[in-house]
Amino acid sequence: MVASAVNAASGQGEDAAQRISEREARFLAGFPMVALAMALLIAGIVALWESGRHNHDIATALVWAGAILLALSALTWIGLTPVAPGQARVVQLFGRYRGTIRESGLQWVNPFTRRIVVSTRIRNQESAQVKVNDADGNPIEIAAVIVWQVSDTGKAIYSVDNYTQFVAIQTETAVRHIASSYPYDNRGADVLSLRDNADEITQRLSAELTNRVKPAGVQIIESRLTRLSYAPEIAQAMLRQQQASAVVGARQRIVEGAVGMVQLALKRLEEEGVVELDEERKAAMVSNLLVVLCSEQATQQVVNTGSLYQ
């Protein structure tokens, strides 16, 4: 029974922590409170000054009144809180969250509260360069930069221990997970790859980061991969493989173009009746045209001084 009660209490505590979200704190305009603090200060000084000019009972009363006025003036001064643009103040009273002040300027709150400064400006954060195996098992080096800002100050302060460090760790975790989920290069296959589908990969990285940092009240604005390369130990081998693939692809395009040109030449010769060729001469012509069109070096002409069949 005791264990179940403890578990239930801890569960309720966790639920209460998760339910904390930003709300507006109660505050007053600061400049009227400055005037009030000055008036209390002057009144207290005057009361103490006048206490020396009266008999014992009145002097004692004036001393107490002056002390109280000075104490109230001090508390009024302590309650003043300047809020700069791009910042917020999380107000905490005796360990309880009382709200957040986002309105910039000089504000006044309960002087017994603790006011925690939280930056709401947009931030850039670059992850450390990490080495991880992609979906094909090849070691790669990857890094990313994210643009984020605090959207819920209550969660940022009370749901995690250090929201800046939390974002940094979750960013590295998300980058590692994305890098290990996709191959570096699709190699002609119809699959997503880190190099060939950068936009889709960054969108999925942003979506995963958004889910990971949501408990901390952080909004992911944008994410981009800043480094993506094979690890040094396999970089040369992969470079040769990419070069070979490029050569094969270029050769394939050249052959396809040459075959089309040969077909067009034979068709035009036949339609216009320029010359009649038997199958053997057509084969020779096709061979010569393919050599000319597919050769990497310039071909030399051979002048036939005899007949077509010599």
Backbone bond lengths (Angstrom), bond angles and torsions (degrees), N, CA, C in turn:
res aa  C-N    CA-C-N  psi(-1)  N-CA   C-N-CA  omega(-1)  CA-C   N-CA-C  phi
1 M - - - 1.449 - - 1.518 111.39 -
2 V 1.370 115.09 -43.37 1.473 118.78 179.77 1.512 110.61 -64.47
3 A 1.355 117.00 -43.38 1.464 120.63 -179.94 1.515 111.00 -62.73
4 S 1.336 116.66 -42.56 1.462 119.29 179.83 1.520 110.90 -65.02
5 A 1.345 116.66 -37.31 1.461 119.64 178.24 1.515 110.93 -66.02
6 V 1.354 116.58 -40.37 1.465 120.08 178.40 1.518 110.67 -64.15
7 N 1.348 116.82 -43.56 1.462 120.42 178.70 1.514 111.42 -62.41
8 A 1.332 116.51 -41.79 1.460 119.66 179.03 1.513 111.16 -64.46
9 A 1.338 115.87 -40.28 1.464 119.06 179.10 1.514 111.50 -65.48
10 S 1.363 117.01 -42.01 1.463 119.35 178.48 1.519 110.97 -65.44
11 G 1.350 116.83 -37.53 1.455 119.47 177.47 1.504 112.22 -63.36
12 Q 1.357 115.75 -41.00 1.455 119.01 177.73 1.518 111.12 -65.47
13 G 1.371 116.44 -36.10 1.460 119.61 178.15 1.514 111.54 -64.96
14 E 1.335 116.97 -41.54 1.464 120.06 178.42 1.521 110.93 -65.19
15 D 1.366 116.62 -40.66 1.463 119.23 178.88 1.516 110.86 -64.05
16 A 1.342 116.70 -38.86 1.451 119.91 179.40 1.515 111.02 -65.50
17 A 1.352 117.08 -38.20 1.461 119.97 178.27 1.514 111.10 -66.44
18 Q 1.346 116.49 -37.22 1.447 119.63 -179.65 1.531 112.08 -71.99
19 R 1.344 116.44 -25.64 1.454 119.28 -178.50 1.527 112.81 -79.14
20 I 1.327 117.69 -10.48 1.463 120.08 179.81 1.515 109.23 -65.94
21 S 1.301 116.38 123.31 1.452 122.16 175.89 1.521 107.96 -142.33
22 E 1.308 115.38 163.83 1.460 119.76 -173.57 1.523 111.98 -66.75
23 R 1.305 115.02 137.19 1.459 122.24 171.21 1.530 107.92 -143.23
24 E 1.300 115.58 160.67 1.466 119.94 -176.57 1.529 110.95 -77.05
25 A 1.317 114.81 134.00 1.460 120.22 178.13 1.530 110.66 -83.76
26 R 1.306 115.62 160.67 1.456 120.80 175.67 1.529 108.69 -83.53
27 F 1.305 116.64 128.89 1.461 120.96 179.69 1.515 109.15 -153.59
28 L 1.326 115.18 163.05 1.454 122.82 178.49 1.517 109.25 -119.71
29 A 1.329 115.39 160.64 1.466 119.59 176.32 1.520 109.32 -62.80
30 G 1.307 116.73 141.47 1.454 120.81 -172.05 1.518 115.19 -78.34
31 F 1.323 118.94 -38.68 1.463 120.23 -172.75 1.532 112.93 -67.25
32 P 1.340 120.63 -40.49 1.468 118.02 172.65 1.525 112.87 -59.26
33 M 1.339 117.17 -34.92 1.457 120.14 178.23 1.520 111.52 -70.55
34 V 1.334 117.57 -29.47 1.465 120.08 173.88 1.526 110.16 -63.73
35 A 1.328 115.16 -43.64 1.469 118.77 177.88 1.527 110.65 -62.19
36 L 1.334 116.62 -40.86 1.456 119.93 178.32 1.522 111.10 -63.57
37 A 1.336 116.38 -42.77 1.462 119.56 179.50 1.526 111.35 -62.86
38 M 1.327 117.39 -40.19 1.462 120.53 177.40 1.523 110.88 -64.50
39 A 1.337 116.89 -41.23 1.462 119.71 179.65 1.530 110.60 -64.57
40 L 1.317 117.76 -42.74 1.465 120.67 177.87 1.522 111.15 -63.77
41 L 1.337 116.41 -39.39 1.452 120.23 179.68 1.535 110.80 -63.83
42 I 1.316 116.11 -46.35 1.470 119.77 -179.89 1.519 110.41 -64.88
43 A 1.337 116.45 -42.34 1.460 119.89 179.88 1.523 111.27 -62.80
44 G 1.336 117.23 -40.39 1.457 119.67 178.41 1.510 112.47 -65.13
45 I 1.336 116.25 -41.42 1.466 119.36 178.80 1.525 110.62 -64.75
46 V 1.320 116.47 -42.17 1.471 120.23 178.68 1.522 110.78 -62.66
47 A 1.348 117.55 -42.50 1.464 120.58 179.64 1.522 111.32 -61.40
48 L 1.325 117.66 -42.70 1.461 120.51 177.91 1.524 111.31 -66.65
49 W 1.317 115.71 -37.61 1.465 119.36 178.82 1.529 111.01 -65.38
50 E 1.322 116.80 -41.96 1.459 120.67 -178.78 1.523 112.37 -72.49
51 S 1.331 117.17 -20.56 1.469 118.90 -178.90 1.519 112.35 -62.97
52 G 1.322 117.60 -27.00 1.467 120.05 179.37 1.508 113.90 -79.05
53 R 1.280 116.34 -5.64 1.466 119.38 -176.23 1.530 112.43 -107.97
54 H 1.326 118.42 6.67 1.454 121.46 -178.63 1.522 109.70 -126.57
55 N 1.358 114.43 172.86 1.457 119.22 -178.48 1.525 110.82 -71.56
56 H 1.316 116.88 -176.79 1.461 121.53 -169.40 1.528 113.18 -62.43
57 D 1.323 118.27 -48.69 1.467 120.11 -176.03 1.530 111.84 -65.47
58 I 1.334 115.98 -46.15 1.474 118.95 -179.92 1.522 110.19 -67.14
59 A 1.314 116.27 -38.26 1.477 119.54 179.46 1.520 111.02 -62.57
60 T 1.347 115.52 -42.06 1.471 118.65 178.71 1.525 111.01 -62.28
61 A 1.322 115.58 -42.25 1.467 118.64 179.31 1.526 111.36 -64.94
62 L 1.337 116.17 -39.73 1.465 118.88 178.84 1.522 111.43 -67.45
63 V 1.321 117.25 -36.18 1.474 119.89 177.46 1.530 110.35 -63.54
64 W 1.336 116.46 -45.73 1.469 119.22 178.30 1.532 111.06 -63.31
65 A 1.328 115.73 -41.66 1.463 118.52 178.98 1.526 110.99 -64.38
66 G 1.336 116.98 -43.20 1.458 119.70 178.54 1.526 112.36 -62.94
67 A 1.356 116.65 -40.27 1.463 119.69 178.98 1.523 111.29 -64.30
68 I 1.352 115.07 -41.96 1.472 118.48 179.62 1.523 110.64 -65.25
69 L 1.335 116.72 -42.07 1.472 119.84 179.57 1.524 111.29 -63.95
70 L 1.322 117.10 -40.50 1.467 119.80 178.17 1.528 111.23 -66.50
71 A 1.348 116.28 -37.89 1.473 119.03 177.80 1.528 110.83 -65.13
72 L 1.353 115.74 -42.16 1.460 118.62 177.61 1.518 111.08 -64.95
73 S 1.314 117.72 -37.93 1.462 120.66 176.93 1.523 111.10 -62.92
74 A 1.353 115.97 -42.49 1.467 119.37 178.83 1.524 111.27 -63.04
75 L 1.333 117.31 -42.51 1.462 120.22 178.40 1.524 111.24 -64.42
76 T 1.317 116.36 -36.18 1.471 119.58 178.41 1.522 110.20 -65.41
77 W 1.344 115.56 -42.36 1.467 118.05 177.57 1.530 111.26 -63.16
78 I 1.336 116.20 -40.74 1.467 119.92 -177.60 1.521 110.89 -64.79
79 G 1.322 118.10 -32.08 1.466 121.15 -178.64 1.512 114.80 -73.27
80 L 1.342 117.52 -12.29 1.464 119.66 179.60 1.520 110.78 -69.67
81 T 1.320 116.71 133.79 1.472 122.36 -176.96 1.521 109.80 -136.03
82 P 1.336 118.90 111.92 1.471 120.30 174.90 1.523 110.45 -80.23
83 V 1.320 117.18 133.68 1.468 123.14 179.62 1.524 107.49 -119.34
84 A 1.329 116.21 113.29 1.464 121.01 -179.31 1.524 110.25 -82.52
85 P 1.337 118.67 153.83 1.466 120.66 175.12 1.527 110.53 -59.89
86 G 1.314 116.45 139.48 1.456 120.77 -177.91 1.516 113.42 82.52
87 Q 1.334 116.80 9.06 1.458 120.93 177.18 1.518 109.54 -131.75
88 A 1.324 115.12 162.98 1.461 121.89 176.14 1.524 107.80 -138.40
89 R 1.315 115.42 159.54 1.463 121.76 177.32 1.528 108.43 -119.15
90 V 1.320 115.90 118.69 1.457 121.73 174.63 1.524 107.28 -87.84
91 V 1.313 116.73 119.76 1.460 122.67 -175.27 1.527 109.18 -95.84
92 Q 1.343 115.55 125.08 1.461 121.60 -178.16 1.527 108.29 -127.75
93 L 1.314 116.73 127.20 1.465 122.52 -179.41 1.521 109.32 -119.76
94 F 1.342 115.20 112.62 1.465 121.84 178.61 1.531 110.91 52.45
95 G 1.325 116.35 43.41 1.458 121.82 175.76 1.509 115.26 85.00
96 R 1.318 118.20 -1.69 1.458 121.03 -179.16 1.526 109.62 -108.21
97 Y 1.331 114.49 141.12 1.461 120.39 178.86 1.518 109.22 -76.17
98 R 1.341 115.60 123.33 1.454 120.85 -177.36 1.526 113.10 -108.97
99 G 1.314 118.77 -4.45 1.455 120.82 177.66 1.516 111.83 132.06
100 T 1.329 114.97 -179.01 1.456 122.44 -177.03 1.526 109.73 -129.13
101 I 1.322 115.31 139.77 1.461 121.60 175.23 1.521 107.75 -104.82
102 R 1.325 117.26 118.24 1.463 122.39 176.84 1.532 112.25 -109.70
103 E 1.325 117.35 -17.31 1.459 120.34 -177.89 1.522 109.38 -71.08
104 S 1.326 116.34 121.46 1.460 120.51 -177.01 1.521 111.02 -73.26
105 G 1.326 115.34 156.89 1.458 121.86 -179.11 1.522 110.78 118.54
106 L 1.318 115.69 -171.63 1.463 121.49 179.06 1.521 109.05 -89.61
107 Q 1.333 116.22 118.68 1.463 122.58 -178.55 1.529 109.28 -121.26
108 W 1.330 114.71 165.33 1.468 119.90 178.91 1.522 109.09 -129.58
109 V 1.322 115.10 132.34 1.463 121.50 178.13 1.519 108.52 -131.17
110 N 1.305 115.17 178.10 1.461 121.59 177.08 1.531 109.42 -53.78
111 P 1.330 118.70 123.67 1.469 119.63 -176.26 1.518 114.24 -65.72
112 F 1.325 118.74 -15.46 1.460 121.14 -179.14 1.541 111.94 -88.51
113 T 1.314 117.57 0.00 1.462 120.91 -178.89 1.521 110.38 -85.95
114 R 1.323 113.74 158.29 1.465 121.39 172.10 1.510 107.72 -101.65
115 R 1.322 117.34 130.80 1.456 122.35 -176.93 1.532 109.33 -112.39
116 I 1.325 116.03 111.10 1.469 122.84 -175.82 1.525 108.70 -96.45
117 V 1.320 115.61 127.59 1.463 121.03 -179.21 1.524 109.77 -81.15
118 V 1.336 116.64 128.55 1.466 122.55 176.65 1.526 107.82 -129.50
119 S 1.329 115.71 125.80 1.465 119.82 178.26 1.519 109.83 -80.50
120 T 1.332 115.64 130.05 1.469 120.86 176.41 1.527 111.33 -107.85
121 R 1.322 117.17 15.15 1.463 120.73 178.92 1.535 109.92 -74.24
122 I 1.328 115.60 159.68 1.466 121.21 176.16 1.524 108.66 -75.41
123 R 1.309 116.61 135.40 1.466 121.70 -176.23 1.527 110.39 -123.02
124 N 1.332 113.89 150.20 1.464 122.04 170.35 1.516 108.16 -107.08
125 Q 1.296 115.82 137.42 1.460 120.38 177.64 1.523 109.27 -142.21
126 E 1.318 116.07 125.01 1.455 121.28 -179.84 1.519 109.29 -104.34
127 S 1.307 115.58 131.29 1.457 120.22 179.63 1.520 109.95 -76.11
128 A 1.300 115.11 158.16 1.461 119.88 176.11 1.529 110.04 -69.07
129 Q 1.324 115.76 149.53 1.464 119.94 177.16 1.524 108.96 -71.03
130 V 1.316 116.40 120.79 1.457 121.12 -175.77 1.522 109.17 -118.00
131 K 1.334 114.66 152.43 1.461 121.60 175.87 1.522 107.50 -107.14
132 V 1.325 115.59 127.32 1.458 121.07 -176.93 1.517 108.55 -148.75
133 N 1.315 117.01 154.91 1.458 122.03 177.53 1.524 109.32 -86.20
134 D 1.336 116.52 133.15 1.458 119.77 177.56 1.526 110.00 -77.15
135 A 1.339 116.41 -172.89 1.460 120.06 -176.63 1.530 112.32 -63.51
136 D 1.332 117.75 -24.64 1.466 121.24 178.38 1.517 112.83 -89.42
137 G 1.335 117.15 -0.31 1.458 120.03 -179.92 1.509 114.37 88.19
138 N 1.336 119.06 5.89 1.458 121.46 179.68 1.527 109.99 -85.25
139 P 1.331 118.42 132.41 1.469 119.62 178.54 1.531 111.05 -72.09
140 I 1.316 116.10 129.64 1.462 121.81 179.52 1.520 108.81 -131.11
141 E 1.328 115.07 160.44 1.457 122.28 175.03 1.528 107.96 -111.99
142 I 1.323 116.02 131.16 1.463 120.36 -173.39 1.520 109.43 -143.90
143 A 1.316 115.62 146.79 1.463 122.88 174.93 1.517 108.02 -150.08
144 A 1.327 116.54 158.54 1.465 121.24 -177.70 1.516 109.42 -144.31
145 V 1.326 115.64 157.53 1.452 122.69 173.38 1.520 107.83 -120.68
146 I 1.320 116.93 137.58 1.457 121.29 -179.96 1.527 109.36 -123.72
147 V 1.314 114.97 148.60 1.461 123.04 175.95 1.520 107.02 -112.72
148 W 1.341 116.94 122.46 1.459 120.14 -173.57 1.517 110.40 -147.63
149 Q 1.316 115.79 164.57 1.451 122.19 174.46 1.527 109.48 -153.89
150 V 1.316 115.21 158.53 1.462 121.38 178.81 1.525 108.42 -77.40
151 S 1.313 116.33 123.77 1.462 121.19 178.45 1.523 112.65 -106.03
152 D 1.334 117.91 -23.29 1.461 122.48 179.39 1.529 107.74 -132.46
153 T 1.318 116.40 101.93 1.466 120.34 -175.86 1.525 112.00 -68.44
154 G 1.337 117.49 -30.35 1.457 119.31 178.79 1.519 111.91 -62.94
155 K 1.331 117.11 -47.31 1.460 120.53 177.80 1.524 111.25 -67.31
156 A 1.329 117.48 -37.68 1.462 120.33 -178.23 1.526 111.80 -61.72
157 I 1.324 117.80 -35.51 1.455 120.87 -177.32 1.523 112.08 -88.13
158 Y 1.339 117.89 -39.57 1.463 120.43 -168.97 1.529 114.22 -106.05
159 S 1.333 119.34 -17.00 1.467 119.57 -177.77 1.515 112.70 -89.44
160 V 1.330 118.21 -25.57 1.463 121.90 179.95 1.523 108.17 -131.25
161 D 1.320 115.24 162.17 1.464 119.98 -177.09 1.522 111.46 -73.73
162 N 1.342 116.58 -47.79 1.460 121.87 179.84 1.527 106.59 -143.24
163 Y 1.328 116.64 105.79 1.465 119.03 -171.26 1.530 112.08 -67.92
164 T 1.337 118.67 -31.36 1.461 120.07 178.00 1.527 111.13 -65.81
165 Q 1.325 116.42 -46.64 1.462 120.55 177.03 1.523 111.04 -66.20
166 F 1.313 116.87 -35.87 1.464 121.02 178.15 1.521 110.68 -61.29
167 V 1.331 117.42 -44.52 1.462 121.02 179.09 1.524 110.57 -63.75
168 A 1.339 117.09 -41.05 1.469 120.44 -179.58 1.523 111.37 -62.39
169 I 1.319 117.04 -44.97 1.469 120.29 -178.56 1.524 111.04 -68.57
170 Q 1.325 117.07 -42.06 1.460 119.77 179.49 1.528 111.77 -67.25
171 T 1.328 117.54 -31.60 1.459 120.56 176.44 1.523 110.85 -63.93
172 E 1.328 116.72 -47.24 1.464 119.93 178.83 1.529 111.10 -63.21
173 T 1.334 116.74 -39.22 1.462 120.10 178.99 1.530 111.15 -64.11
174 A 1.339 116.63 -43.43 1.467 119.95 179.89 1.519 111.10 -66.37
175 V 1.326 118.19 -39.48 1.462 121.16 179.35 1.527 109.88 -63.68
176 R 1.325 117.33 -43.43 1.461 120.09 177.82 1.534 111.50 -61.92
177 H 1.332 116.52 -41.64 1.461 119.56 -178.20 1.524 111.09 -67.06
178 I 1.325 117.17 -42.94 1.471 120.04 179.23 1.521 110.27 -64.83
179 A 1.330 117.33 -43.24 1.466 120.63 -178.25 1.524 111.84 -63.44
180 S 1.331 117.47 -35.34 1.465 120.15 -179.08 1.523 112.69 -83.27
181 S 1.333 117.70 -8.07 1.463 120.74 -177.78 1.520 113.55 -93.80
182 Y 1.334 118.36 -13.76 1.463 122.07 -176.17 1.529 109.75 -133.47
183 P 1.334 117.43 150.12 1.463 119.50 176.05 1.524 111.04 -75.22
184 Y 1.307 115.69 157.37 1.458 120.22 178.39 1.521 110.93 -66.07
185 D 1.342 117.24 -41.91 1.465 122.82 -177.32 1.519 107.94 -135.38
186 N 1.350 116.53 137.39 1.466 119.02 -179.52 1.525 113.00 -78.67
187 R 1.341 117.97 -15.55 1.476 122.85 176.73 1.525 111.59 53.58
188 G 1.298 115.44 42.72 1.451 120.28 176.72 1.510 115.04 85.39
189 A 1.328 118.55 -8.07 1.467 121.01 179.87 1.529 109.69 -82.46
190 D 1.315 115.19 159.10 1.461 121.45 -177.51 1.529 109.53 -89.88
191 V 1.338 116.36 64.23 1.462 122.38 178.20 1.525 108.90 -135.48
192 L 1.311 115.35 156.75 1.463 119.91 177.08 1.520 109.67 -70.62
193 S 1.322 116.09 139.10 1.457 121.30 177.21 1.522 108.93 -135.62
194 L 1.319 115.80 157.96 1.459 120.86 -177.19 1.521 112.02 -65.89
195 R 1.302 117.74 -36.44 1.467 120.42 -176.24 1.519 112.61 -84.85
196 D 1.329 118.08 -39.32 1.460 120.97 -172.67 1.524 113.63 -89.90
197 N 1.326 118.31 -14.22 1.476 121.29 -177.56 1.523 109.09 -129.95
198 A 1.319 116.03 58.89 1.460 120.65 -174.89 1.525 111.87 -63.45
199 D 1.342 117.87 -41.06 1.463 120.26 -177.62 1.525 111.32 -64.56
200 E 1.342 116.98 -45.96 1.458 119.81 179.58 1.522 111.41 -64.56
201 I 1.337 116.62 -38.45 1.458 120.28 -178.84 1.527 110.50 -66.36
202 T 1.332 117.56 -42.94 1.468 120.20 -180.00 1.532 111.09 -67.07
203 Q 1.326 117.47 -33.66 1.464 119.32 176.22 1.530 111.14 -64.78
204 R 1.325 116.29 -41.49 1.458 119.45 178.83 1.528 110.93 -69.99
205 L 1.339 116.10 -34.03 1.461 119.18 175.99 1.531 110.39 -64.43
206 S 1.333 117.24 -42.73 1.465 120.50 178.16 1.522 111.39 -62.97
207 A 1.335 116.43 -41.63 1.464 119.71 179.85 1.531 111.23 -64.02
208 E 1.320 116.76 -42.54 1.466 119.20 179.71 1.521 111.22 -67.46
209 L 1.327 116.74 -40.58 1.464 120.22 178.13 1.527 111.17 -63.34
210 T 1.336 116.31 -40.09 1.464 119.90 179.28 1.520 110.92 -59.12
211 N 1.321 117.33 -42.74 1.464 120.45 179.00 1.525 111.63 -68.73
212 R 1.320 117.04 -34.39 1.461 120.31 -176.54 1.527 112.50 -73.37
213 V 1.329 117.36 -37.70 1.474 120.05 -175.14 1.525 112.59 -98.56
214 K 1.327 117.49 2.22 1.466 120.04 179.68 1.520 112.97 -58.76
215 P 1.355 120.73 -39.96 1.471 119.48 178.50 1.518 113.76 -60.88
216 A 1.333 118.38 -21.98 1.464 121.67 -179.27 1.518 112.61 -90.62
217 G 1.330 118.53 4.76 1.453 120.85 179.80 1.514 113.74 68.83
218 V 1.316 117.29 32.34 1.465 123.24 -177.23 1.512 109.28 -110.66
219 Q 1.326 116.44 139.04 1.463 123.12 178.34 1.525 109.14 -108.69
220 I 1.330 116.65 127.21 1.465 122.02 176.26 1.526 107.99 -88.42
221 I 1.320 116.99 119.36 1.456 121.81 -179.05 1.527 110.71 -88.68
222 E 1.325 117.45 -43.53 1.464 121.05 -177.93 1.515 108.90 -160.33
223 S 1.321 116.00 153.91 1.468 121.56 174.24 1.521 108.80 -142.72
224 R 1.318 115.60 143.20 1.465 121.91 -179.82 1.519 109.61 -142.97
225 L 1.340 115.10 144.83 1.458 120.47 172.93 1.520 108.47 -79.47
226 T 1.331 117.07 126.28 1.463 121.58 179.94 1.524 112.62 -100.96
227 R 1.302 118.08 -19.50 1.473 121.08 177.87 1.514 108.26 -146.87
228 L 1.317 115.13 134.24 1.458 121.81 176.78 1.511 107.89 -152.80
229 S 1.317 116.52 112.66 1.466 120.71 -178.55 1.525 108.74 -159.27
230 Y 1.319 114.65 160.78 1.454 119.44 173.61 1.525 109.57 -70.00
231 A 1.321 115.61 152.43 1.451 120.32 175.73 1.529 109.69 -65.17
232 P 1.341 118.01 151.15 1.478 120.41 -175.46 1.516 114.22 -55.52
233 E 1.348 117.83 -31.92 1.461 118.81 -175.11 1.522 113.29 -69.47
234 I 1.339 118.88 -19.44 1.460 120.21 179.06 1.531 111.84 -123.67
235 A 1.324 116.76 5.98 1.463 119.57 -175.28 1.527 111.44 -62.27
236 Q 1.341 118.35 -43.38 1.466 120.64 -178.02 1.521 111.52 -66.77
237 A 1.326 116.20 -41.72 1.470 118.91 179.36 1.521 110.62 -64.33
238 M 1.312 118.14 -41.54 1.455 120.95 179.51 1.526 111.39 -69.55
239 L 1.336 117.50 -32.40 1.459 120.20 176.88 1.520 110.63 -65.19
240 R 1.338 116.45 -42.79 1.466 118.80 177.31 1.523 111.09 -64.04
241 Q 1.322 116.94 -37.61 1.459 120.29 178.32 1.532 111.08 -65.35
242 Q 1.316 117.63 -40.75 1.459 120.73 177.78 1.522 111.28 -66.53
243 Q 1.325 116.48 -39.72 1.460 119.52 177.85 1.521 111.04 -63.97
244 A 1.346 116.92 -42.13 1.463 119.85 178.70 1.527 110.73 -63.46
245 S 1.339 116.58 -40.63 1.464 119.84 178.35 1.519 110.95 -63.85
246 A 1.342 116.02 -38.31 1.463 119.52 178.98 1.525 111.24 -66.20
247 V 1.322 116.57 -40.73 1.467 120.13 179.10 1.519 110.64 -64.48
248 V 1.345 116.44 -43.83 1.467 119.93 179.30 1.525 110.23 -62.02
249 G 1.335 116.94 -42.60 1.454 119.82 179.34 1.518 112.24 -64.23
250 A 1.340 116.39 -40.96 1.466 119.64 179.02 1.527 110.98 -65.78
251 R 1.322 117.04 -41.48 1.467 120.43 177.95 1.520 110.98 -61.80
252 Q 1.314 115.93 -40.62 1.456 119.30 179.85 1.521 111.13 -62.52
253 R 1.330 117.51 -41.85 1.457 120.56 178.10 1.518 111.31 -65.02
254 I 1.327 116.55 -38.97 1.465 120.35 -179.70 1.525 110.75 -64.95
255 V 1.355 116.45 -45.15 1.461 120.16 -179.61 1.528 110.69 -63.56
256 E 1.331 117.33 -42.85 1.462 120.38 179.04 1.526 110.98 -60.95
257 G 1.323 117.09 -41.78 1.458 120.02 178.33 1.516 112.51 -67.57
258 A 1.354 116.83 -40.12 1.463 120.08 -179.48 1.521 111.33 -65.39
259 V 1.334 117.22 -42.50 1.466 120.13 179.05 1.515 110.43 -61.66
260 G 1.327 117.57 -40.81 1.455 120.16 178.19 1.517 112.15 -63.85
261 M 1.333 117.15 -39.65 1.458 120.01 179.31 1.530 111.39 -67.54
262 V 1.329 117.51 -38.64 1.466 120.64 178.41 1.522 110.31 -65.04
263 Q 1.333 116.66 -44.54 1.465 119.78 178.24 1.527 110.96 -60.31
264 L 1.320 116.84 -41.22 1.455 120.50 178.99 1.534 111.17 -64.80
265 A 1.345 117.17 -40.61 1.464 120.42 -179.49 1.526 111.35 -64.90
266 L 1.328 118.00 -46.17 1.462 121.20 179.49 1.519 111.24 -63.35
267 K 1.323 116.41 -39.11 1.461 119.99 -179.44 1.525 110.55 -66.12
268 R 1.341 117.48 -43.17 1.462 119.93 -179.47 1.527 111.58 -66.85
269 L 1.329 116.92 -39.27 1.464 119.52 178.65 1.526 110.74 -64.19
270 E 1.318 116.49 -39.39 1.460 119.75 -179.29 1.525 111.66 -71.48
271 E 1.339 117.33 -39.47 1.460 120.21 -178.13 1.528 111.44 -69.32
272 E 1.309 117.38 -40.25 1.462 120.54 -176.10 1.533 112.92 -88.91
273 G 1.320 117.79 -4.44 1.461 121.47 176.69 1.510 113.93 63.68
274 V 1.301 117.88 33.87 1.470 121.51 -179.53 1.522 110.51 -66.98
275 V 1.325 115.64 -46.02 1.453 120.17 -179.40 1.522 107.91 -153.05
276 E 1.313 115.62 148.43 1.451 120.81 176.79 1.517 109.01 -103.79
277 L 1.319 115.92 125.17 1.457 121.93 -177.35 1.516 109.37 -119.59
278 D 1.337 115.23 136.49 1.452 118.35 172.89 1.535 108.98 -81.87
279 E 1.309 116.04 -179.99 1.461 119.61 -174.76 1.519 111.59 -64.97
280 E 1.307 117.63 -35.15 1.462 120.22 -179.58 1.519 110.98 -66.61
281 R 1.382 117.28 -43.69 1.455 120.65 179.34 1.540 111.62 -69.44
282 K 1.338 115.51 -33.83 1.464 118.03 175.29 1.533 111.29 -62.47
283 A 1.348 114.91 -41.81 1.460 118.68 178.98 1.515 111.23 -63.58
284 A 1.347 117.05 -40.32 1.458 120.47 178.34 1.526 111.10 -65.33
285 M 1.340 116.12 -41.68 1.458 120.13 179.38 1.537 110.87 -64.33
286 V 1.335 116.02 -43.04 1.459 119.83 178.00 1.523 110.78 -60.51
287 S 1.341 116.60 -43.31 1.453 120.79 179.50 1.523 110.96 -61.32
288 N 1.347 116.71 -46.34 1.465 119.62 -178.57 1.532 111.50 -64.44
289 L 1.342 116.76 -42.55 1.466 119.50 -179.85 1.526 111.45 -65.12
290 L 1.310 118.01 -40.24 1.454 120.17 179.08 1.521 111.58 -65.52
291 V 1.336 116.61 -37.95 1.465 119.70 176.98 1.524 110.34 -63.03
292 V 1.336 116.36 -44.09 1.461 120.04 -179.31 1.531 111.23 -65.19
293 L 1.326 116.22 -44.63 1.465 119.77 -173.93 1.524 113.43 -77.38
294 C 1.328 117.79 -30.22 1.463 120.97 -175.42 1.515 113.71 -98.55
295 S 1.315 117.67 -7.84 1.458 120.01 -178.03 1.529 110.58 -72.14
296 E 1.341 116.41 140.91 1.458 121.03 177.50 1.529 111.68 -77.43
297 Q 1.314 117.32 -24.69 1.460 121.66 -179.57 1.522 109.48 -108.41
298 A 1.328 115.04 158.25 1.470 120.05 179.15 1.528 110.05 -66.38
299 T 1.331 116.00 134.30 1.471 121.13 -179.35 1.522 110.25 -87.49
300 Q 1.321 116.25 152.97 1.461 122.52 178.09 1.529 109.51 -101.12
301 Q 1.320 114.95 137.47 1.465 120.17 -178.57 1.524 110.19 -77.45
302 V 1.334 116.49 144.74 1.465 123.92 174.78 1.521 107.03 -119.31
303 V 1.328 117.49 118.01 1.466 122.51 -176.98 1.530 108.00 -87.04
304 N 1.339 115.94 123.87 1.449 122.68 179.04 1.543 108.51 -91.04
305 T 1.341 117.40 110.53 1.470 121.04 -177.86 1.504 112.31 -90.80
306 G 1.320 116.91 -6.65 1.444 120.42 178.92 1.512 110.99 -98.66
307 S 1.299 114.94 -154.20 1.458 120.23 177.69 1.511 110.04 -82.96
308 L 1.346 114.94 175.55 1.460 119.69 -178.71 1.504 112.82 -63.65
309 Y 1.342 115.83 -27.18 1.467 119.35 -175.75 1.524 112.07 -99.71
310 Q 1.331 120.04 12.65 1.449 123.17 178.31 1.514 110.36 -117.22
